[in-house]
Amino acid sequence: MEYRLARENELEALAVLFHEYRSTSISLDNLASLSDSEAWLKARFKHQDAVFILALEETKIVGFITLYQGFSSVSLEKYWILNDLYVRVSVRGKGCAKELMVFAHAYAVETGAKGIELETGEHNLIAQSLYDGLGYVENSHYKHYFWHAKENEDEED
């Protein structure tokens, strides 16, 4: 298995796996098309909004991580937000997710980031076990909140 950053010419193939991942997300309100997924990836790549780490079995993309850059005003440092981690069912249980994470850690160090932040579902015990085993510490000091702009559009008028 090979682990590395995605190249522009691989975005179409990545879009297929990305779309598969999105279609399994429990938080997805409405599923966009495969072409929408591809356009999203290409825009993130073009504008350098995201970094995509790939797991390849031979030449086939079988897993990926999406990292977005964040900034801390308190520490005056950048960090990476691990937004997506997905491994195709056919390669699960073979250490692929762990190796993707190890590559992400090396990338964070290489880019001078202070670390990696992530979240996972409270019932996703497999992911929690992976993150715990890699030295991630659950945040018990802060609560995460999210404001839904689309749900509040009528209130603003």
KAQUI-V611532 format. One record per pair of residues at least 12 apart in sequence whose ideal C-beta (glycine too) atoms are under 6 Angstrom apart, sorted by the first residue. I is the first residue (numbers start at 1). J is the second residue. Records with the same first field share a line. If there is no record, write none. Layout:
BEGIN
I=J ; J
END
This chain:
BEGIN
1=55 ; 57
2=56
3=55 ; 99 ; 103
6=52 ; 54
11=41 ; 42 ; 45
13=61
14=61
15=37 ; 38 ; 41
17=61
18=37 ; 41
19=34 ; 37
21=86
50=66 ; 68
51=67
52=64 ; 66
53=65 ; 100 ; 103 ; 104
55=96 ; 100
62=88 ; 91
63=87 ; 96 ; 100
64=86
65=85 ; 100 ; 104
66=83 ; 84
67=80 ; 82
68=81 ; 83
77=114
78=113
79=113 ; 114 ; 115 ; 117
80=108 ; 113 ; 116
81=117
82=116 ; 118
97=130
101=134
END
